[in-house]
Amino acid sequence: MNPRKRWWVLAGVGAAAVVLVAVLATSEESASTVGDAPAAPLQVGQAGTFFGPLPAQPQGQPAAAPLPPPTEAQSEVDRLWPHVRLGPPSAQERSRIRAQWVRFATSYPDNLYVPSEFRPALNEEQRQAARQQLDDTTAMAARMAAQKHADRYAQPPSVADLAQRQTGAAPSEQQARASGVTPAQQRNFFSYRIRELESRIQLVEFYLASDDLAATKKAAATKEVTVWKKELEELTRLRAQIPES
């Protein structure tokens, strides 16, 4: 095609697209001005909670008609591919999830993954202990990351250091003091890691007991739990080696 003709064809297509966008925008604007003013957004439950009560109907507006129950095909789609469902979860699904969390929290009240609305409130002493444990865990993780970065660019280790790493011997008291980490901080770090791993195992095992997972996913999850339990044994062994003071 002649370059001049090609330019005129492209210009014509662009002009048609501009006209189409303008027509659609005008029709949407005119449609939005017809009828009542838009209602205020509904507030579901309390602020920061997911499993709140059903949304309240705004004052001065008639109650909306209840949605029809899901068909068998829709229920099967929601079960097999929940990520493709559009819109917020239904009241029936909220109730089902709430019941599952209640059962799980009853069996594992100390699990880290239980939402706060399903666990009893902590007193001041418990909150302070939890805050201290989290601070110690964060500080230890930062020290370990910094040490790993320093080791990457440090001089080659001595023969004594290599022997200690190969035998798995615990660091001496002088080394522990030089690191600036107290035994209490180490114990808090390992206790939090152990609790997090236990919580993860409990949550997955609880889900494995349900019928919501396919056979292939259950096999993969069971394999993961086996690996986590071995890691849990290692963390428990390391915590037992921490001196009392």
PyRosetta script that sets phi, psi and omega in degrees:
from pyrosetta import init, pose_from_sequence

init()
pose = pose_from_sequence("MNPRKRWWVLAGVGAAAVVLVAVLATSEESASTVGDAPAAPLQVGQAGTFFGPLPAQPQGQPAAAPLPPPTEAQSEVDRLWPHVRLGPPSAQERSRIRAQWVRFATSYPDNLYVPSEFRPALNEEQRQAARQQLDDTTAMAARMAAQKHADRYAQPPSVADLAQRQTGAAPSEQQARASGVTPAQQRNFFSYRIRELESRIQLVEFYLASDDLAATKKAAATKEVTVWKKELEELTRLRAQIPES")
pose.set_psi(1, 144.2)
pose.set_omega(1, 177.2)
pose.set_phi(2, -60.7)
pose.set_psi(2, 135.2)
pose.set_omega(2, 179.8)
pose.set_phi(3, -56.6)
pose.set_psi(3, -35.2)
pose.set_omega(3, -179.6)
pose.set_phi(4, -67.6)
pose.set_psi(4, -41.4)
pose.set_omega(4, 178.5)
pose.set_phi(5, -66.6)
pose.set_psi(5, -38.6)
pose.set_omega(5, 179.5)
pose.set_phi(6, -61.9)
pose.set_psi(6, -39.3)
pose.set_omega(6, 179.3)
pose.set_phi(7, -63.1)
pose.set_psi(7, -42.1)
pose.set_omega(7, 179.8)
pose.set_phi(8, -65.9)
pose.set_psi(8, -36.1)
pose.set_omega(8, 178.2)
pose.set_phi(9, -65.1)
pose.set_psi(9, -45.1)
pose.set_omega(9, 178.9)
pose.set_phi(10, -63.1)
pose.set_psi(10, -40.2)
pose.set_omega(10, 178.2)
pose.set_phi(11, -63.1)
pose.set_psi(11, -38.8)
pose.set_omega(11, 178.9)
pose.set_phi(12, -65.9)
pose.set_psi(12, -41.3)
pose.set_omega(12, 178.2)
pose.set_phi(13, -63.6)
pose.set_psi(13, -41.8)
pose.set_omega(13, 178.7)
pose.set_phi(14, -63.4)
pose.set_psi(14, -41.2)
pose.set_omega(14, 179.0)
pose.set_phi(15, -64.7)
pose.set_psi(15, -39.5)
pose.set_omega(15, 178.9)
pose.set_phi(16, -64.1)
pose.set_psi(16, -38.8)
pose.set_omega(16, 178.7)
pose.set_phi(17, -64.7)
pose.set_psi(17, -40.9)
pose.set_omega(17, 178.5)
pose.set_phi(18, -62.5)
pose.set_psi(18, -43.0)
pose.set_omega(18, 179.6)
pose.set_phi(19, -63.9)
pose.set_psi(19, -41.1)
pose.set_omega(19, -179.5)
pose.set_phi(20, -63.9)
pose.set_psi(20, -43.4)
pose.set_omega(20, 177.9)
pose.set_phi(21, -62.4)
pose.set_psi(21, -40.8)
pose.set_omega(21, 179.8)
pose.set_phi(22, -64.4)
pose.set_psi(22, -39.8)
pose.set_omega(22, 179.7)
pose.set_phi(23, -66.1)
pose.set_psi(23, -43.6)
pose.set_omega(23, 179.6)
pose.set_phi(24, -64.5)
pose.set_psi(24, -42.3)
pose.set_omega(24, 179.0)
pose.set_phi(25, -62.5)
pose.set_psi(25, -39.6)
pose.set_omega(25, 179.7)
pose.set_phi(26, -66.5)
pose.set_psi(26, -40.5)
pose.set_omega(26, -179.4)
pose.set_phi(27, -67.2)
pose.set_psi(27, -38.9)
pose.set_omega(27, 178.4)
pose.set_phi(28, -66.2)
pose.set_psi(28, -38.6)
pose.set_omega(28, -179.3)
pose.set_phi(29, -66.8)
pose.set_psi(29, -40.1)
pose.set_omega(29, 179.8)
pose.set_phi(30, -69.4)
pose.set_psi(30, -34.4)
pose.set_omega(30, 179.7)
pose.set_phi(31, -70.0)
pose.set_psi(31, -32.4)
pose.set_omega(31, -178.4)
pose.set_phi(32, -72.2)
pose.set_psi(32, -20.0)
pose.set_omega(32, -179.3)
pose.set_phi(33, -87.5)
pose.set_psi(33, -8.4)
pose.set_omega(33, -178.6)
pose.set_phi(34, -91.9)
pose.set_psi(34, 139.2)
pose.set_omega(34, 177.5)
pose.set_phi(35, 92.1)
pose.set_psi(35, -167.5)
pose.set_omega(35, -176.5)
pose.set_phi(36, -74.6)
pose.set_psi(36, 164.8)
pose.set_omega(36, 176.8)
pose.set_phi(37, -68.8)
pose.set_psi(37, 150.4)
pose.set_omega(37, -179.5)
pose.set_phi(38, -62.9)
pose.set_psi(38, 141.4)
pose.set_omega(38, -178.5)
pose.set_phi(39, -75.9)
pose.set_psi(39, 156.6)
pose.set_omega(39, 178.2)
pose.set_phi(40, -68.3)
pose.set_psi(40, 149.7)
pose.set_omega(40, 179.8)
pose.set_phi(41, -61.6)
pose.set_psi(41, 140.8)
pose.set_omega(41, -178.5)
pose.set_phi(42, -75.5)
pose.set_psi(42, 143.0)
pose.set_omega(42, 177.7)
pose.set_phi(43, -103.2)
pose.set_psi(43, 116.3)
pose.set_omega(43, -178.1)
pose.set_phi(44, -97.3)
pose.set_psi(44, 115.6)
pose.set_omega(44, 177.5)
pose.set_phi(45, 66.6)
pose.set_psi(45, -162.3)
pose.set_omega(45, 178.4)
pose.set_phi(46, -88.4)
pose.set_psi(46, 165.1)
pose.set_omega(46, -178.9)
pose.set_phi(47, -64.0)
pose.set_psi(47, 130.1)
pose.set_omega(47, 177.4)
pose.set_phi(48, 85.0)
pose.set_psi(48, 2.5)
pose.set_omega(48, 179.4)
pose.set_phi(49, -113.1)
pose.set_psi(49, 146.8)
pose.set_omega(49, 179.9)
pose.set_phi(50, -100.1)
pose.set_psi(50, -35.0)
pose.set_omega(50, -174.5)
pose.set_phi(51, -97.4)
pose.set_psi(51, 49.8)
pose.set_omega(51, -179.5)
pose.set_phi(52, -82.7)
pose.set_psi(52, -177.1)
pose.set_omega(52, 178.0)
pose.set_phi(53, -70.0)
pose.set_psi(53, 173.2)
pose.set_omega(53, 178.0)
pose.set_phi(54, -65.6)
pose.set_psi(54, 150.7)
pose.set_omega(54, -178.1)
pose.set_phi(55, -63.2)
pose.set_psi(55, 138.1)
pose.set_omega(55, 178.7)
pose.set_phi(56, -79.8)
pose.set_psi(56, 146.0)
pose.set_omega(56, -179.9)
pose.set_phi(57, -80.3)
pose.set_psi(57, 131.6)
pose.set_omega(57, 178.8)
pose.set_phi(58, -59.4)
pose.set_psi(58, 150.3)
pose.set_omega(58, -179.6)
pose.set_phi(59, -65.1)
pose.set_psi(59, 142.1)
pose.set_omega(59, 174.6)
pose.set_phi(60, 83.7)
pose.set_psi(60, 6.7)
pose.set_omega(60, 178.6)
pose.set_phi(61, -124.9)
pose.set_psi(61, 142.4)
pose.set_omega(61, 179.8)
pose.set_phi(62, -67.6)
pose.set_psi(62, 151.4)
pose.set_omega(62, -180.0)
pose.set_phi(63, -66.7)
pose.set_psi(63, 139.3)
pose.set_omega(63, -179.7)
pose.set_phi(64, -72.1)
pose.set_psi(64, 147.3)
pose.set_omega(64, 179.5)
pose.set_phi(65, -66.9)
pose.set_psi(65, 139.6)
pose.set_omega(65, -179.3)
pose.set_phi(66, -63.6)
pose.set_psi(66, 145.0)
pose.set_omega(66, 179.4)
pose.set_phi(67, -71.5)
pose.set_psi(67, 145.8)
pose.set_omega(67, 178.2)
pose.set_phi(68, -66.5)
pose.set_psi(68, 149.8)
pose.set_omega(68, 179.3)
pose.set_phi(69, -63.1)
pose.set_psi(69, 148.9)
pose.set_omega(69, -179.2)
pose.set_phi(70, -64.8)
pose.set_psi(70, 143.5)
pose.set_omega(70, 177.7)
pose.set_phi(71, -74.0)
pose.set_psi(71, 169.6)
pose.set_omega(71, 179.9)
pose.set_phi(72, -63.5)
pose.set_psi(72, -38.2)
pose.set_omega(72, 179.0)
pose.set_phi(73, -66.2)
pose.set_psi(73, -41.7)
pose.set_omega(73, 179.8)
pose.set_phi(74, -66.1)
pose.set_psi(74, -38.9)
pose.set_omega(74, 177.8)
pose.set_phi(75, -62.6)
pose.set_psi(75, -38.0)
pose.set_omega(75, 179.2)
pose.set_phi(76, -68.7)
pose.set_psi(76, -38.0)
pose.set_omega(76, 177.3)
pose.set_phi(77, -64.6)
pose.set_psi(77, -43.8)
pose.set_omega(77, 179.3)
pose.set_phi(78, -62.3)
pose.set_psi(78, -33.2)
pose.set_omega(78, -178.8)
pose.set_phi(79, -75.5)
pose.set_psi(79, -41.0)
pose.set_omega(79, -175.9)
pose.set_phi(80, -83.6)
pose.set_psi(80, -38.3)
pose.set_omega(80, -176.9)
pose.set_phi(81, -132.6)
pose.set_psi(81, 70.0)
pose.set_omega(81, -177.8)
pose.set_phi(82, -64.8)
pose.set_psi(82, -22.9)
pose.set_omega(82, -177.4)
pose.set_phi(83, -74.2)
pose.set_psi(83, -15.4)
pose.set_omega(83, -179.3)
pose.set_phi(84, -94.4)
pose.set_psi(84, -3.5)
pose.set_omega(84, -179.6)
pose.set_phi(85, -72.4)
pose.set_psi(85, 138.3)
pose.set_omega(85, 179.8)
pose.set_phi(86, -95.3)
pose.set_psi(86, 149.8)
pose.set_omega(86, 176.1)
pose.set_phi(87, 85.9)
pose.set_psi(87, 170.7)
pose.set_omega(87, -179.8)
pose.set_phi(88, -71.3)
pose.set_psi(88, 163.8)
pose.set_omega(88, 177.9)
pose.set_phi(89, -64.9)
pose.set_psi(89, 147.5)
pose.set_omega(89, -179.3)
pose.set_phi(90, -74.9)
pose.set_psi(90, 167.1)
pose.set_omega(90, 178.2)
pose.set_phi(91, -62.4)
pose.set_psi(91, -35.4)
pose.set_omega(91, 178.4)
pose.set_phi(92, -65.2)
pose.set_psi(92, -41.0)
pose.set_omega(92, 179.1)
pose.set_phi(93, -69.6)
pose.set_psi(93, -38.6)
pose.set_omega(93, 176.0)
pose.set_phi(94, -58.9)
pose.set_psi(94, -43.8)
pose.set_omega(94, -179.4)
pose.set_phi(95, -64.6)
pose.set_psi(95, -39.1)
pose.set_omega(95, 179.8)
pose.set_phi(96, -66.5)
pose.set_psi(96, -43.3)
pose.set_omega(96, -179.8)
pose.set_phi(97, -66.9)
pose.set_psi(97, -39.1)
pose.set_omega(97, 177.6)
pose.set_phi(98, -60.4)
pose.set_psi(98, -44.2)
pose.set_omega(98, -180.0)
pose.set_phi(99, -62.7)
pose.set_psi(99, -37.5)
pose.set_omega(99, 178.0)
pose.set_phi(100, -65.2)
pose.set_psi(100, -42.8)
pose.set_omega(100, 178.9)
pose.set_phi(101, -65.9)
pose.set_psi(101, -36.4)
pose.set_omega(101, 178.7)
pose.set_phi(102, -63.4)
pose.set_psi(102, -44.8)
pose.set_omega(102, 178.8)
pose.set_phi(103, -64.4)
pose.set_psi(103, -42.0)
pose.set_omega(103, -179.1)
pose.set_phi(104, -66.9)
pose.set_psi(104, -43.4)
pose.set_omega(104, -179.7)
pose.set_phi(105, -66.2)
pose.set_psi(105, -30.5)
pose.set_omega(105, 177.0)
pose.set_phi(106, -67.8)
pose.set_psi(106, -37.9)
pose.set_omega(106, 179.9)
pose.set_phi(107, -79.0)
pose.set_psi(107, -34.8)
pose.set_omega(107, -176.7)
pose.set_phi(108, -132.1)
pose.set_psi(108, 75.2)
pose.set_omega(108, -176.0)
pose.set_phi(109, -67.1)
pose.set_psi(109, -22.2)
pose.set_omega(109, -178.3)
pose.set_phi(110, -95.5)
pose.set_psi(110, 7.9)
pose.set_omega(110, -178.6)
pose.set_phi(111, -67.3)
pose.set_psi(111, 134.8)
pose.set_omega(111, -176.7)
pose.set_phi(112, -68.0)
pose.set_psi(112, -24.2)
pose.set_omega(112, -173.8)
pose.set_phi(113, -91.4)
pose.set_psi(113, -0.2)
pose.set_omega(113, 176.9)
pose.set_phi(114, -72.9)
pose.set_psi(114, 126.3)
pose.set_omega(114, 177.5)
pose.set_phi(115, -58.7)
pose.set_psi(115, 150.3)
pose.set_omega(115, -174.5)
pose.set_phi(116, -61.1)
pose.set_psi(116, -28.4)
pose.set_omega(116, -178.0)
pose.set_phi(117, -72.9)
pose.set_psi(117, -9.3)
pose.set_omega(117, 178.9)
pose.set_phi(118, -109.8)
pose.set_psi(118, 8.7)
pose.set_omega(118, 179.4)
pose.set_phi(119, -126.2)
pose.set_psi(119, 152.4)
pose.set_omega(119, 179.4)
pose.set_phi(120, -66.7)
pose.set_psi(120, 152.0)
pose.set_omega(120, -179.6)
pose.set_phi(121, -69.1)
pose.set_psi(121, 145.4)
pose.set_omega(121, 179.2)
pose.set_phi(122, -86.4)
pose.set_psi(122, 146.5)
pose.set_omega(122, 173.4)
pose.set_phi(123, -82.4)
pose.set_psi(123, 178.4)
pose.set_omega(123, -174.8)
pose.set_phi(124, -63.5)
pose.set_psi(124, -40.2)
pose.set_omega(124, -179.6)
pose.set_phi(125, -64.9)
pose.set_psi(125, -41.4)
pose.set_omega(125, 179.1)
pose.set_phi(126, -67.1)
pose.set_psi(126, -39.7)
pose.set_omega(126, 178.1)
pose.set_phi(127, -63.9)
pose.set_psi(127, -40.3)
pose.set_omega(127, 179.8)
pose.set_phi(128, -66.3)
pose.set_psi(128, -41.3)
pose.set_omega(128, 179.0)
pose.set_phi(129, -65.4)
pose.set_psi(129, -41.0)
pose.set_omega(129, 178.8)
pose.set_phi(130, -65.9)
pose.set_psi(130, -38.4)
pose.set_omega(130, 178.9)
pose.set_phi(131, -66.2)
pose.set_psi(131, -41.0)
pose.set_omega(131, 179.5)
pose.set_phi(132, -65.6)
pose.set_psi(132, -40.8)
pose.set_omega(132, 179.0)
pose.set_phi(133, -63.9)
pose.set_psi(133, -41.0)
pose.set_omega(133, 178.8)
pose.set_phi(134, -67.3)
pose.set_psi(134, -38.8)
pose.set_omega(134, 177.5)
pose.set_phi(135, -63.6)
pose.set_psi(135, -44.0)
pose.set_omega(135, 179.4)
pose.set_phi(136, -64.7)
pose.set_psi(136, -38.9)
pose.set_omega(136, 179.2)
pose.set_phi(137, -65.0)
pose.set_psi(137, -43.0)
pose.set_omega(137, 178.9)
pose.set_phi(138, -64.4)
pose.set_psi(138, -42.0)
pose.set_omega(138, 179.8)
pose.set_phi(139, -64.7)
pose.set_psi(139, -42.2)
pose.set_omega(139, 179.4)
pose.set_phi(140, -65.3)
pose.set_psi(140, -41.0)
pose.set_omega(140, 178.9)
pose.set_phi(141, -63.2)
pose.set_psi(141, -39.3)
pose.set_omega(141, 178.0)
pose.set_phi(142, -66.3)
pose.set_psi(142, -40.8)
pose.set_omega(142, 178.3)
pose.set_phi(143, -63.9)
pose.set_psi(143, -40.8)
pose.set_omega(143, -179.7)
pose.set_phi(144, -65.7)
pose.set_psi(144, -39.3)
pose.set_omega(144, 178.3)
pose.set_phi(145, -66.3)
pose.set_psi(145, -41.4)
pose.set_omega(145, 178.8)
pose.set_phi(146, -66.1)
pose.set_psi(146, -39.4)
pose.set_omega(146, 179.3)
pose.set_phi(147, -66.7)
pose.set_psi(147, -38.4)
pose.set_omega(147, 178.1)
pose.set_phi(148, -63.7)
pose.set_psi(148, -39.8)
pose.set_omega(148, 178.1)
pose.set_phi(149, -67.3)
pose.set_psi(149, -39.7)
pose.set_omega(149, 179.8)
pose.set_phi(150, -67.9)
pose.set_psi(150, -38.2)
pose.set_omega(150, 180.0)
pose.set_phi(151, -64.8)
pose.set_psi(151, -28.4)
pose.set_omega(151, -178.3)
pose.set_phi(152, -65.4)
pose.set_psi(152, -33.6)
pose.set_omega(152, -176.8)
pose.set_phi(153, -112.2)
pose.set_psi(153, 13.0)
pose.set_omega(153, -178.9)
pose.set_phi(154, -84.6)
pose.set_psi(154, 171.4)
pose.set_omega(154, 176.5)
pose.set_phi(155, -69.4)
pose.set_psi(155, 157.4)
pose.set_omega(155, 178.3)
pose.set_phi(156, -56.7)
pose.set_psi(156, 141.3)
pose.set_omega(156, -178.2)
pose.set_phi(157, -67.6)
pose.set_psi(157, 158.0)
pose.set_omega(157, 178.9)
pose.set_phi(158, -76.4)
pose.set_psi(158, 171.5)
pose.set_omega(158, 179.3)
pose.set_phi(159, -64.0)
pose.set_psi(159, -37.9)
pose.set_omega(159, 179.8)
pose.set_phi(160, -65.4)
pose.set_psi(160, -40.4)
pose.set_omega(160, 178.8)
pose.set_phi(161, -65.4)
pose.set_psi(161, -40.6)
pose.set_omega(161, 178.4)
pose.set_phi(162, -64.0)
pose.set_psi(162, -39.7)
pose.set_omega(162, 179.1)
pose.set_phi(163, -64.7)
pose.set_psi(163, -39.9)
pose.set_omega(163, 179.8)
pose.set_phi(164, -66.1)
pose.set_psi(164, -39.0)
pose.set_omega(164, 179.8)
pose.set_phi(165, -67.7)
pose.set_psi(165, -37.9)
pose.set_omega(165, -178.3)
pose.set_phi(166, -70.7)
pose.set_psi(166, -37.4)
pose.set_omega(166, 180.0)
pose.set_phi(167, -81.6)
pose.set_psi(167, -15.0)
pose.set_omega(167, -179.5)
pose.set_phi(168, 72.4)
pose.set_psi(168, 23.2)
pose.set_omega(168, -179.2)
pose.set_phi(169, -68.5)
pose.set_psi(169, 147.7)
pose.set_omega(169, 179.1)
pose.set_phi(170, -71.7)
pose.set_psi(170, 148.9)
pose.set_omega(170, 179.1)
pose.set_phi(171, -63.0)
pose.set_psi(171, 148.3)
pose.set_omega(171, -179.3)
pose.set_phi(172, -71.5)
pose.set_psi(172, 168.7)
pose.set_omega(172, 179.4)
pose.set_phi(173, -62.2)
pose.set_psi(173, -37.9)
pose.set_omega(173, 179.4)
pose.set_phi(174, -64.3)
pose.set_psi(174, -41.0)
pose.set_omega(174, 177.8)
pose.set_phi(175, -65.7)
pose.set_psi(175, -38.8)
pose.set_omega(175, 179.1)
pose.set_phi(176, -65.3)
pose.set_psi(176, -41.2)
pose.set_omega(176, 178.6)
pose.set_phi(177, -66.6)
pose.set_psi(177, -37.9)
pose.set_omega(177, -179.9)
pose.set_phi(178, -66.0)
pose.set_psi(178, -30.0)
pose.set_omega(178, 180.0)
pose.set_phi(179, -73.6)
pose.set_psi(179, -17.2)
pose.set_omega(179, 179.6)
pose.set_phi(180, 78.0)
pose.set_psi(180, 13.0)
pose.set_omega(180, -179.6)
pose.set_phi(181, -108.5)
pose.set_psi(181, 126.4)
pose.set_omega(181, -179.8)
pose.set_phi(182, -84.0)
pose.set_psi(182, 158.8)
pose.set_omega(182, 176.1)
pose.set_phi(183, -58.9)
pose.set_psi(183, -35.5)
pose.set_omega(183, 179.0)
pose.set_phi(184, -63.5)
pose.set_psi(184, -39.5)
pose.set_omega(184, 178.1)
pose.set_phi(185, -66.7)
pose.set_psi(185, -40.5)
pose.set_omega(185, 176.9)
pose.set_phi(186, -62.3)
pose.set_psi(186, -42.4)
pose.set_omega(186, -179.2)
pose.set_phi(187, -65.2)
pose.set_psi(187, -39.4)
pose.set_omega(187, 177.0)
pose.set_phi(188, -63.3)
pose.set_psi(188, -40.2)
pose.set_omega(188, 180.0)
pose.set_phi(189, -61.9)
pose.set_psi(189, -50.5)
pose.set_omega(189, -178.5)
pose.set_phi(190, -69.0)
pose.set_psi(190, -34.2)
pose.set_omega(190, 178.5)
pose.set_phi(191, -64.4)
pose.set_psi(191, -40.2)
pose.set_omega(191, 178.5)
pose.set_phi(192, -68.2)
pose.set_psi(192, -42.3)
pose.set_omega(192, 178.3)
pose.set_phi(193, -61.2)
pose.set_psi(193, -40.8)
pose.set_omega(193, 179.0)
pose.set_phi(194, -65.9)
pose.set_psi(194, -43.2)
pose.set_omega(194, -179.7)
pose.set_phi(195, -65.2)
pose.set_psi(195, -39.6)
pose.set_omega(195, 179.0)
pose.set_phi(196, -64.8)
pose.set_psi(196, -41.2)
pose.set_omega(196, -179.9)
pose.set_phi(197, -68.8)
pose.set_psi(197, -40.3)
pose.set_omega(197, 175.9)
pose.set_phi(198, -62.0)
pose.set_psi(198, -41.1)
pose.set_omega(198, 179.4)
pose.set_phi(199, -63.8)
pose.set_psi(199, -39.7)
pose.set_omega(199, 178.9)
pose.set_phi(200, -64.3)
pose.set_psi(200, -43.7)
pose.set_omega(200, 179.7)
pose.set_phi(201, -64.1)
pose.set_psi(201, -44.3)
pose.set_omega(201, 179.9)
pose.set_phi(202, -61.0)
pose.set_psi(202, -41.8)
pose.set_omega(202, -178.1)
pose.set_phi(203, -66.2)
pose.set_psi(203, -43.7)
pose.set_omega(203, -179.1)
pose.set_phi(204, -70.1)
pose.set_psi(204, -40.6)
pose.set_omega(204, 178.5)
pose.set_phi(205, -65.0)
pose.set_psi(205, -35.9)
pose.set_omega(205, 176.3)
pose.set_phi(206, -64.0)
pose.set_psi(206, -40.7)
pose.set_omega(206, 179.4)
pose.set_phi(207, -71.1)
pose.set_psi(207, -32.7)
pose.set_omega(207, 177.8)
pose.set_phi(208, -65.2)
pose.set_psi(208, -28.6)
pose.set_omega(208, -179.6)
pose.set_phi(209, -73.2)
pose.set_psi(209, -14.8)
pose.set_omega(209, 179.4)
pose.set_phi(210, -87.6)
pose.set_psi(210, 176.5)
pose.set_omega(210, -179.8)
pose.set_phi(211, -103.4)
pose.set_psi(211, 20.2)
pose.set_omega(211, -176.2)
pose.set_phi(212, -89.1)
pose.set_psi(212, -4.0)
pose.set_omega(212, -177.8)
pose.set_phi(213, -111.0)
pose.set_psi(213, 141.6)
pose.set_omega(213, 174.8)
pose.set_phi(214, -73.7)
pose.set_psi(214, 166.7)
pose.set_omega(214, -176.4)
pose.set_phi(215, -62.9)
pose.set_psi(215, -40.2)
pose.set_omega(215, -179.4)
pose.set_phi(216, -66.4)
pose.set_psi(216, -40.0)
pose.set_omega(216, 179.2)
pose.set_phi(217, -69.1)
pose.set_psi(217, -35.4)
pose.set_omega(217, 177.6)
pose.set_phi(218, -64.8)
pose.set_psi(218, -39.6)
pose.set_omega(218, 179.0)
pose.set_phi(219, -64.9)
pose.set_psi(219, -41.9)
pose.set_omega(219, 179.2)
pose.set_phi(220, -66.5)
pose.set_psi(220, -41.1)
pose.set_omega(220, 179.8)
pose.set_phi(221, -66.6)
pose.set_psi(221, -39.1)
pose.set_omega(221, 177.8)
pose.set_phi(222, -62.8)
pose.set_psi(222, -38.1)
pose.set_omega(222, 177.3)
pose.set_phi(223, -65.1)
pose.set_psi(223, -41.1)
pose.set_omega(223, 178.0)
pose.set_phi(224, -63.1)
pose.set_psi(224, -42.4)
pose.set_omega(224, 179.9)
pose.set_phi(225, -61.6)
pose.set_psi(225, -38.9)
pose.set_omega(225, 178.2)
pose.set_phi(226, -61.3)
pose.set_psi(226, -41.8)
pose.set_omega(226, 177.9)
pose.set_phi(227, -65.8)
pose.set_psi(227, -42.1)
pose.set_omega(227, -179.2)
pose.set_phi(228, -63.9)
pose.set_psi(228, -37.3)
pose.set_omega(228, -179.8)
pose.set_phi(229, -66.6)
pose.set_psi(229, -36.2)
pose.set_omega(229, 175.3)
pose.set_phi(230, -66.2)
pose.set_psi(230, -40.1)
pose.set_omega(230, 176.8)
pose.set_phi(231, -64.7)
pose.set_psi(231, -36.2)
pose.set_omega(231, 178.3)
pose.set_phi(232, -64.2)
pose.set_psi(232, -40.9)
pose.set_omega(232, 177.1)
pose.set_phi(233, -61.7)
pose.set_psi(233, -40.0)
pose.set_omega(233, -179.8)
pose.set_phi(234, -67.2)
pose.set_psi(234, -42.3)
pose.set_omega(234, 178.4)
pose.set_phi(235, -64.5)
pose.set_psi(235, -39.5)
pose.set_omega(235, 178.3)
pose.set_phi(236, -64.5)
pose.set_psi(236, -38.8)
pose.set_omega(236, 178.3)
pose.set_phi(237, -65.2)
pose.set_psi(237, -41.4)
pose.set_omega(237, 179.9)
pose.set_phi(238, -67.5)
pose.set_psi(238, -38.3)
pose.set_omega(238, 178.9)
pose.set_phi(239, -65.2)
pose.set_psi(239, -34.4)
pose.set_omega(239, -179.8)
pose.set_phi(240, -67.3)
pose.set_psi(240, -19.7)
pose.set_omega(240, -179.5)
pose.set_phi(241, -86.5)
pose.set_psi(241, -6.1)
pose.set_omega(241, -179.0)
pose.set_phi(242, -73.5)
pose.set_psi(242, 130.4)
pose.set_omega(242, 178.9)
pose.set_phi(243, -66.8)
pose.set_psi(243, 157.6)
pose.set_omega(243, -178.4)
pose.set_phi(244, -70.2)
pose.set_psi(244, -32.2)
pose.set_omega(244, -178.2)
pose.set_phi(245, -149.2)
pose.dump_pdb("model.pdb")
